[in-house]
């Protein structure tokens, strides 16, 4: 494995001048007020997270409760003389930073990046933070007061000296990475009687007054760039710092700020965006995997730290969104492991693009195999806490064991994580694994594709199917090992109900959760728009996907009976949130009467802002009708263009279909455009709260001006002949 290198270079700052596109960034949150703040061995599967902290509630924080708790230190103290914990301990005590004779070099202003005036000096901070943490570990595990005094001395000297962090945009990296690491040192030492209360307060004030403002401002503004300009790690280090400061300072608002951004923020640090694409078997393509593997593995180091610190306060970010972070970790681990000889495992990859048109079409082998010391934490949580299978994270944890930490002479990449995970995170093997879990399925090219999470000690898996919810189930496949996915090419049309079992020590387990996948082309939503009064557009399928007329939308005579009339300024129809989260292949069709031919009006636009959406416009800026879908903003769109704009002043039938990766756009029953690389589907948009007919996700786009009738959504892709028949009907 290659050694960590300096991997947190910034994006091209020259691109800042051209970051704003026609479509303005929806997620701007405005300015924030900046204020200072005044288990043991053999854990069982049933072990739970600490008592959850309710968002906004005054529930006391657990202390110490960042990367390590008192229970963790009890385990370390019992294990550090036994291999492999002792091997990591040896690396710690022999490290130049962990010596009680270490000399700190606090700076008045820390500079990272070239501001044209000052020389960079952030190496002083990163080395001293590493020393404070390592000395804190030596005190907490082995009771050395000399090392406790050294850790306190380092923190006191910096609190008394530092006034600012500067440089260019890289100042955020110094604040975020070294900020969360420094907070961890302070959290460990908070119970040391030799650290005076006034000195602790000064340290906390430094963290909130200098480190926090830089991080929170970055998450809000991203230096006034569109959110895809910055890579995931920039957001993640800011999130880690804010979360750590929240716990250190007992500041619930800061803690919640970090957790909420990880779940639903606008930038690439949101876990939905950091794990850009879920391939079958829950291989989660990391947002920086097309860039280089130094940055991809750093994402796991930072993401793991965020998840662990939240876990120790009762917030399960590890498991959020069906273990999405684990999906990313398994992808990054597999893609950086040797399969045989000098050949790495291969992983699937889909194109990634951003506002700067990086247009990464292939997995990057740059720095492939980099061995960051971050895998013990990931593996031991998912496997030895939760009983899940994480085969590639497990393999990587073994490869880099024992994990050390940054030492004298290392480049800055070694300081991007605190290290020593074998000592601090390794747990005894869990007694038994969990059941297979997290089973989901979607329709791709007409057939169900299933994925699930495995059990720690399973050797294979069986897939079972029923035509009635709850069974009885019939086994349709046995002996599945890796990857944990199955494509059911024999599924009958209609609702299919699936479960998975594991084979553990030759015995079949109980079943997983049940997943439902509907094949064929049944109607999903059907708005006839035949009402004559009120603001409700009934869903004729009976499935409850009711439309609501908003902003002056009204009823008029239509192509078939009545239609909805949209005034081009305020009127639109709103559909329920998340109504297409289980849809893969699809058909959307409608009759459209368009009054005015201005660019970028919308027939429909389903999404959650300008980051993730799918839309159909009668005329783009290129002068043609366009369908597009993206989870990565405008530059990440996968589109289908027609040969012309829709006609005005007449009824026109439009339809768009998706079957697997093939999308087709139809006008009046005739194909007018197609794309065979449409790898996104509606379910990949995640949660969508803005599902609109006649209105765009982009506030600057005009509303639709005209009439819409007979709006249909089908599960599955109608054939060309079926689309023609729908037009002729």
N, C-alpha and C positions, 0 to 999 in steps of 0.2 A: 504494500500500500504506500502511496506517496504521502509525504508529510504536508500538513496544513501550510498554505501560503497566504500571502496578503490578498484576500479575495473580495474585499468590500469596496472596490472602485465604484465611483458614481456613474450614473448615466451621463450621456453627453450633455454637458451644460450648455453647449452652443444651441442645443435644441430648445432651450427654454424660451428663446425668442419667438419660436413658431409653435408653441404648445397649444394655443387656443384655436380650436377649429370653429366652423360655423355652428356647431352644436355645443352649447355652453355646458359646463359641468354642473350637474344637478345637485350634487351632494354637498355643496358648500354650506358649512354650518354656522358661519359668522365667527366673530371674535369671542374668545373665552376670557373671563376674568381670571387672572393668575394670582393665587394666594398661597402663602406659606402655611405650613401646619405648625402650630405652636409645638413501628410494629415489631415487632420482634420476629425471630426465626420461625419458619414454617407457617406462614400466614395461610389461612384457608380461603377458599373461593368467596366465602360470604363476607370477607373483610370489606368494609364500606369506606367511603370518603368521610372526612370529618363532617360535623354538623353543618349543613348548608347555611351560607349567609344569604339572607334575602336581600335583593337589590334595594338600595335606599334605606335599609333597616339598620338600626344601631347595634346589630348583633356583634358582640366582641370578636375581634380577630384572634386567631390562634397564634401564639408566639412561643418559640420561633416558628414561623410558618411561611417561609418562602420556599427555597429549594429543599430545605431540610427541616424536619420537626424534631421534637424531643424524642419521639419514638424512633425516628431514624438514627439519631445520635446514640441511643441506647443500643440499637442493632450494630452500628459501626464500632462502638466500644467493645462489644462482645466478639466481633469478627476480625478486627484489624490485625490480629496476630495469626490468623488462619488464611491459607491460600484459597482463592485468588485475591481476597481482600488485602492480604498482607503484601501482595505484589504491587498493588496500587499504592498502599501506604508507604512502601519503600521508595517509590517514585516521588511521593510527596515529601518525605523527610530529607531526601537527597536533592530536592529542588532548591535552586539558589534563592528563590523568593520566600521560602518557608523558614528561613533562618532568623533567630531572634536578634542577630547582628545586622540584619538588613537595614540599609539607609534609604529613607524616602527622599524624594526631591519634589516637593509640592511647588506648583507654579501659580502665579497670580492670574494669568490667563492661559488657557489651553487652546492651542491652534491645531486644527486638523483640516487639511486642504489649503490650497494656495490662494491667499487673499491679495497677493501682489505686494504685500508690505512685510508680513511677519513670517518667520520660519516655523515650520511645523515642530511642535514639541509634545504632541499627544502621547508619545511613547513613555514619557514620564508618568502620566496618569495611568496608562494601561498596565505598566509594570507595578506601580504602587498598589493598584486595585488588586492585582493578582496576589501580591504579597500579603495584603490585609486579609484576603479570603483564605489563603493557605495557612497563615498563622492562626487565624480563627479556628480552622479545622483542627489544627494540632492541639489547641487548647481544649476545644469541646470534646474531642475524642480521647485524648490521653491526659488531659488535665495540666498541661504545661502553662504556668502563669507567666513565664517569660515570653511565651508566644502570644498570650493574651495581651500583655502589656505592649508588645510590638504592634499588634493589630490596632489597638486603641491609639497608640502614638501616631500611626500612619493616618488614621481617620481624623484625629484631632488636628494634625498639621495641615491637612488639606482643607478642613473646615475653616481654619484660621487664615488661610492664604488665598484660596481660589475666589475670584470675583466674577469670572465669565468664561464661556467657551466660545471660541470664534474660529475664523477660517472662511472657507467657502461653504457650499452646501454640505460638505463632509462633516461639518460641525455636528450635524444631527447624529452621525454614526458614533462620534465620541460621546455625545450625551446619552444616546440610547444604549449602546453596548456596555460602556463602562459604568453608566448610571445604574442599570439593573444589577450589574455585578457588584458595584460598591454597596448598593442597598442590601444585597445578600450578606456581605461581610458585616454590615451594621446590625442586621437582624440576628445573626449568630451571636454577636457580642453584647446584645442589649441586656442580658441577664448578668453580665460580669460586674462584680462589685467594684472593680477598679476603674470602671468607666463612669465618670461623674455625670450626674443628671444634666448639668449645664452643658457639658461637652456633648452629650447625646442630642440635646436640643439644637446645638450649633450644627451638628452633623445633619440632622433632619432639615434644618433650615437651608443648608447648602443644597440638599437634594431637591427640595421643593422650590427654592428660589433661583437655582441655576440650571439644574438638569431637567426638571419637569417642564418649565415654560418652552424650552426648545422642542421637546417631544410632542407636547400637546398642540403647539402651533403647527408643527409639521403635519400631523394627522388632519388638522382642519384645512390647511391651505396647500400643502405639498409645494411650497415655494411658488404658489400661484400657477401651478401647472395642472394640466388634465391628469386625472388620477392614474392612467396607465403609464405615464412617463417614468414613474419610479418603480423599481422592482420590489418584490414582496419583502425582502429583508429590511428595507428601509422602514416600512411600516412596522414590521415585527419587532425590530429593536426598540422602536418608540413605544409600542404596546408593552413590551417586557419591562421597560423602565418605569412607565406610569403605573403598571400593576404592582411592581415591587415597591415603589414609593408609597403607594396607597396602603399596603400592608405595614411597611416600616413605620409610617406616620399615623396609623389607625384612621385613615381617611377613606371612608366608604365611597365618596363621590369619585375619587381618582381610581379606585379599584374597579368600580362599575364602568367608568369611562373606558378602561382597557378591555374589560370583558365584553362590553357591548360592541366595541370596534372589531374585536376578533370575530364576533358572530355576525355583525351586520354593517361594518364600516364601508366606506366608499372605495378605499384603495385596495391594493393587492395584498395587504396583510390580512384582510378578511379571509378566513379559512376557505370559504367557497371559491375565492379567486386565487389564493395561493395554491390550492390543489385544483388546477385549472380544468382537468378533464378526467372523469372516471372511466377507465377502460374496463372491460369485463373481468370479473375476478377481483374487483376493487383494487386495481393498480391505478393509483391517483397521480397522473402526470403533474409534476411540480412546475410552477410558473416559470422558474428559471432553468428548467432542464434543457432547453434549446440554447441557452446562453453559455454555461459551463458548469462543471460539477462542483467546483469550489463553492459557488453561490448556492447551488441546489442543496448541498449537504449543510451549509450554514443555515438554510431555512429550517432544516430538521433540528439543528441545535437550538435555534431561537424559539421555534414553535414548541419543542419539547419543554424548554424552560418555562414558557408561558403556561402550558398545560399543567405542569407540575406545581407551579406556584399557586395557580387557581385551585387545583385539586386539594392542596393543603389548607385551603379556606372553604372547602365544601362545594366548589363549583367545578363541574365535570366538563371541561373543554376537551379532554381526551376523547370522550364519547360523543361529543356534539356532532350533529348531522351524520348519524350512523358511522361514527369513528372515522370521520373524513381525514383527520390528521394521520391516523394509522395508514389510510390508503396512500397518502403522500409519502409517508416514511417507507412503506414497503416498496413503492416505485423507485424512490431514490436509492434505497439499499440494494435492490436487485440490480439496478443499472450500474452500480459501482462495485459489484462483486465479480470475481473471477469464477466462471463456470467450469473451465477446464484449461489447464496449461496457462496460456497467456490470453485466452479468449474470454471476454466479459459476457455475462448474460445479455440477451437482447430484450428490449422492452418496446411496446407499441408507442407510437408518437403521432400526434396531430399538430397541424400548423398553429403557431402562436404569432400574433402580431399585436402591436400597440400603437399609440398615437405617433410615435417616431418612426413607424414603418420598419421595425426590426425584421419582421417577416421571417421568423425562424421556422423552416420547413422540415428540419431533421433534428434528432437528438444530438447534442453536442458531446463529443468525446474529450473536449478540453478538460484537463485535470481529472479525468476519469480515474476512479480508484482512490481518491483522496480519503484519508482515514481520520476524520474528525472524531474526537473523544466525546460522542454524544449518544451512542447507541445503547449503552447499558440502561440509561433512564427509560428510553422508549421500550426496549424489550421487556424490562422488568415490570413496567406498569401493565402493559397489555397482556403479557403471558403470566407473570407470577403474582400479579394483583387480580387480574380479571379473568384469567383462564382461557384467553383467546389464543389462536394460532397467529404467529407473526414470523413466518419462517425466514424471511430475508433480513428482517431486523435482528433476529436471533443469530443468524450466521454472521452478520456484520459485528454484532456485539462480541462474538467469539473471536473474530479476526483481530479486532483492535484491543482485546483484553491482554494485559491490564491497562486501563485508561490512565494516562498521566495528565499533566497540565502544562501551561506555558512555562518555559524555563528561560534562563538568561541566554540572550542571543537569538531567540526566536523572532521571526517576523510577525507583523501584527495579526495575520490570520490565526496564529496560535492562541491569541488572546481574545478571539471572538467568542470563546466559551470558557468556562471556569475549569472544566475537566474533572479528572479523578472519579469518574462515574462508577468504576468497578468498586471502589471503596465506599462511595456514598449511596449508590443506588441498587447494587446487586442484592437480591433476595434469595433465600432458599427456594428451591423448586416448589411450585404449588402442588398440593396433594392430588388434585383432580381438576380436569379442565371443565370449561363451560359447555353447554349445549351449542350446536351450530346456531347462529343468530344472524340478525340483520338481513334476512333473505329479502331480496327485491327482484322485480322483473319488469321488462318493458318489451314492446314489440319492435323488432328491427327486420326490415325486408319481409314482413309478414309472419315472422316466427318469434316465439318468446325467447328472451335471453335472460338467464338467471345469474345472480351473484350472491354470495353469502360469506359470512365470517366463520372461520373454522374453530375447532376446539384444540387446546394445547397439546393433547396427547393422541389425537385421532390419527389413524393411518390412511383412512379413505372415507369417502362420503357416498351416500345414495340419494337419488332424487326421486320423489314420489309425486304423483299427480292424481287429482280427483276432478270430477265434474260438478260436485256438490261441496259447498263450503263445509269444512270440518271432516270431510272424507265420507266413506272409506277411500283410502289412497292406494294406488297401484304403483309399484316400483317400476320406473321407466329407465333408470340408469344406475349402475353400481360401479364401485372401484374408482371414483374420481379422486385424484390426488392434488395436483397443482396444474393450473390455476383453479380456484374454487368458483367455477362458472359452468353453465350448461346451456346449450342451445337446443330447444325442443322442436325439432323439425317435424314431429308427428302430432303436434298439438291440434285437436279439432277446433273448428270455428266456435267462438263463444267464450264463456268464462271458464278459465282453467285455474285450479287451485293447487298450489305446490307447497311441499314441505321437504326438508332435508334432514337426514340422520347421519350420524358419525359412527364409524367402526373404531372402537377403543378397546385394546387388548382382546380383539376377536369378538367383541360383543357390540351389538347395535344399540345406539343410544335412543333416547326419546326424540321426538320430532322437534324441529325448529319452529319459529313463528311461521305462519302461513302467508304466502304471497299470492295475489290474484293478478292474472294477466288475461286481458280480453283480446282475442284474435278476431279476424274478419274485418268487416267494415260497418259496424253498427253506428247509428247516429249517437254522437256525444252531446251535441247541443243543436237545437233547432229553433231559431227565432223567426216566426212567420211574420211578425210585425203587422198583425191584422187587427190590433185594437184600434179604437177610434177616440179614446179618451184616457186620461190618467197618465202615469209615468212608468208603468210596468209593462215590460215586453216578456210575455210568458215563454217558457221553454217547453215546446211541444213534446219533447222526449219524456217529460215527467221526472228528469234527473235533477231539477232544481237550479239549472244554470240560467237564472232569470236575469234579464237585462233591465236596467233602470235608465230612463231618459233624463238627461241632465242639461241644464243651461239653455233651456228654450227649445230643445228638440221636440218635434211635434208629429202628429199623425196626418198623412195625406194619402190620396189614391196612389196605388203602387203598381208594380208589374203584375202582381197577383193580389187581388183585393187591395189591402192597404200597405203602406210602407212607412218608414221613419224618415222624416225630413230634418236635415241638419243645415244650420244657417251659415256655416263657414266662419263663425266668430266665437261662439260660446257653446254651441250644441254638440252633444255626443251621447253615446250609450255606454254605460258602465256595466261590466260583467263581474261576477263574484271573484274574490281573491283565490288564487291557487287552483283554479278550476281545471287546469291542464297539467298538473304536476305528475300524473301517471300516464301521460300520452307520449308514445314514441312515434311510429308512423301515423300520418294524419292526412286528411283532406279538409280544406276550408273553402267554401264556395258561397257566392252571393250574387244577386242582381244589383247593379249599380247604375244610377243615373247621375252623371257628373255635370255640374253647372259651369264651373270656371276652371280653367286649366293652369292653375298656379302650382309651382313645384312643392313637393314634399307634403302634400296633404296625405291623410291616412284613410284607407278603407277600414283597416283595423291595426291596432298596435297593442300587443300583450307584453307586459314586462314589469320591471321594478325600477324604473328610472333609465338613465342613459347608459348604464353598464350592461344590462341584460334585457333583451327584448326580441320580439319577432313581429314584423310588420309587412303590410302590403300597401304600397303607394301607387296611385294612378300615374304619377309622373315624378321622376327624380330630376336632379339637376342635369343629368345627361339626356333628358327629354324622353325617357322611356319608362314604362311601368316597371316596378321593382319590388320583389320580395326579398327580405333579408332576415337573418337570425344571428344573434351574437350573445356571448356571455362576457365580452371583453370590449365593449364600446364600439364606436363607429368603425375604427380601423380593423377590428376583429370580425366584421360582418362576413358571413357566408351568404352570397346573394344569387338571385336569378333575375336576369334582365330580359324584358321583352324587346321587341324590335321597334316599338313605338309607344307613345302614351295612349291611355284609354281615350276613346272618342267622347266628346261632350255632347250634351243635348239629346241623348238617346239612352235607352236601356242597354246595358252591356253585361254579359255574364262573365264573371271571373272565378277562377279556381286555382288553388295551389295544392300540390300533393307532395308528400315525402314518403319514400319507401327505402329503408336503409339509408344509404348516403346519396340517393338520387332524388333531387327535387325537380318538379316540373311546374311551370306556370302556363295556364290556359286562359284564352280569351275567346268567348263565344264557342266553346267546345273544341278549340284548336290549340295545340301546343305552340307557344310562342317563345319558349325559352326553357333551358334546363341546366342543371349543374350536378355533376356526379361526385362532388366532394363536399356534400352537405352533411358533415359529421355531427352537427348539433340537432337536437330534437326538442320539442317543448318541455319534456321533463328535465332536461339539462339546464333550463333557466332557473331552476330552484323555485323559491317562493316568489310569486308575482302578485303585487297588490294593485297594479294599475293596468287593468285589462279593458281596453277601450275600443269601441267602434267609432271612427270619425275623429280621433284625437291622437296626437303624437306624444311620445315620451319627452321629446325635445320641446321646451316651452316656446322656442322661436319659430317652430313650424306652424303653418296655418291649419285651422280646423277644416274638416271636409265640408264642402259646399255642394249639396245635392241630396239625393234620396238613396236609401239602401233597403232592399227587400230580400226575403227568403234566405236569411243568413244561416248557413249550415256548417257544422263541424262533424266530421266522421272520424272514428278511430280507424286507422288503416288508410292506405292509399287507394283511392278509386282508380280503376284502369282508365286508359284513354277513352275506350268505348263507353264506359260508365259515365265519365265526365261529359261526353258528347250527348249521351242520353239524358243526363240531368239538364243540360242546356236546352235540348229539344222538348223537354217536358214542360 
